[in-house]
Amino acid sequence: MVLCGGCASNITIDYEQHIDFNKLKRFHVITPENIKSDDTRLNSSIVINRFKRLITGYLVQRNYIDDKNRTDFFVTFQLQSKQEVASNNSGVSFGFGHGLGRHSRGGFGMIYTFPDNEVYSYDKAIVTIDILDSDKQLIWRGTSGHILDIASTPEKSEQNTKNIVEGILEQFPPQKRKL
């Protein structure tokens, strides 16, 4: 399994605005109770353990402390897949022209377009990372969608998953916006 980490996606975040995220220092990643996908590319212990390890590693790298006994916050995640439909509204055109005489202003031209409306479907993975307070109430959520691909190596899956985790978690903690 690989998520297309380099593919364009939108990252959305939402959070409780009254929370002082600067007070959060100690965390623990908890395994999702159920992956909301029947897609075996997402619902496997290999993928779940990869996400746990990469989330933990990224937060430790950012000076948070992994401590399951004294947590300020918990981190969990969701992996979902859905089928998307897209179309490619392109066409093929050709044309020709003809002029009369060497210095003539007369002429004739024609162009025709063959429509090529290709409709296709693809699988999209939705990755959601949740930050929960010590009472396990949701206080921050980051979500990103990516094309789900199976033609890859474990190393490529690792790198793409790392890019997705970092892309979402670089938005945490939220920065106060100046008005």
N, C-alpha and C positions, 0 to 999 in steps of 0.2 A: 504494500500500500504506500502510496505517496500522495501528499497534497501538493498541488502545484504552488510552491512557495513564491516563485517569481512572478506568478500571474497576477494581474491587476485585481485588487479587491478593495472594498471599503471597510474600514475599521470603524465601528461605532462603539461609543462608550456611554454609560449612564452611571450615576452615582448619587448617593445621599449628600446633599450639599452642606448639611449641618455637621458632618463628621470631620474631625481634625485628623486627617490621614498622616500627618507628621508624627503623631504619637504611636503609630503602629511600627513595632520593631521585630516582634517574634511571630513566626508563622508556622503552619504545618499544612502540607498538601494532603487532602483526603481524596480517596478514590471515589469517583462517582458511583452512586448506588445502582444506577441503571443508565446505560448508554441508550439514547433515544434513536437507535438505528438498528434495523435488521440487516444492515449492510455489513458483511463480515470483514470488509476492508477496514472498517472503523471499530467494530465491536470485537476486538481481540486483545488479549493480555499484552501482546507485544506493543501495540499502539498505545494502550492505556499506560503501561509502564514507561514508554518513551516520553509521553506528555508529562507524567509526574516528575521524571528525572530532569527534563529540560526546564520545566517551571521552577522546580527547586533550585537548580543550578543558576538560573537567571536571577532569581531573587537573592540568593546568597551572594552572587557577584555584585549585586546592588546594595550590599551591606545589611540585608535583613538576616535574621537568625532563625534557622530551622530548629524549632523546639516544640515537640508535641505535648510536653507537660505544662508549659507556661506560654500559651499562645495569646497574642493580641488579635490575631486574625487567622482564618482558615482560607485555603484556596482550593477550589474544585473546578471542574471543567465539564463541558458537555460536547459531544461529537454527534452531529446529525448529518444525514445525507438527504438530498432531494434532487429530483430530476428537473432540469431546466430545459426550456425549449427556446431556440433562437432561430433567426432567419438571416439569410444573406441576400439582400435585395440588390443583386447586381445584374448586369446584362452584358451581352456581347454585341458590339456594333460594328458595322462595316459601311463603307461608302465609296462612291466613285464620282468622278466629275469629267466633264468633256468641254472643251472650248472650240469655237468655230474660227478657223483661220488663224493666221499668224498674229495679226494685230486686232483681232476682232474682240468686241466686248460681249459678244453673245456667249452663252454657255449653258450647260446642263449639269445638274448635280442630284444626287440621291443618297440618302442614308437610311439604314434600317437597323433596329435594335431587336435582338432576340432576348426576351426576359429570361433570367435564370434565378428564380426564386427558390433557393435551397433552404429547406427547413430541416433542422437537425436538433437532436437532444444530447445532453451531456449530464453527468452527475456532478453535483456541487456539494462540497462538504462545508458545513457551518460549524465553526469552532467558537465556543463561548468559554471564557474564563471568568469565574465568579470569585469575588473577595467577600468573605463573610466575617462578621464581627465575632467576638468570643462567645456570643449566644447563638451563633450560626444563623444570624439574620443577614440577608444580602445588603451590602453597602456599596459595592462597585461591580460593574459588569462590562466586559469588553468582548465584542463579537466580530468575527471576520469570516468571509466566505471565499472559498477557493475551489478550483476545478479539481476533481478527484480522479486520479490516474492510477493505473495498476502497472504500467510498464516502467519499472524502476528497480534499483538495488536498495538494500537496507541503508547503505551509506547516503544515497540520494534522499531517501525517506527521512533519515535523521536530519540532514541539512535543511530540507524544506520545512520539516516540523519545527526546527529551531528558529527558522526565519519567521514562521507564523507566531510562535510563542513570543519571541522578542518584539515583533510588530505590534502585538496586542499589549504586552506588559510594559512597553516603553511609554504607554499612556498612563501608567500607574506609578506613583499616586497622581491624582489629578492636580493640575496647577491652578491656583486661584487666578481668575481673570480680572484684569483691571478694567474698570468701567470708565 
